[in-house]
């Protein structure tokens, strides 16, 4: 009997995006100097995309 993988490709892609967003927070000060308030909007977009991908996967 072969087991199905618990999480699909979108789950892992979402986690990768969230990890990138976490690393982004480490450098938010430098990025904010370049982009201004757009840096926070970019971070929020990355976090939202990561969560969306994880939820869309639905444990397939």
Beta strands, then each sheet from edge to edge (+ up, - down):
end
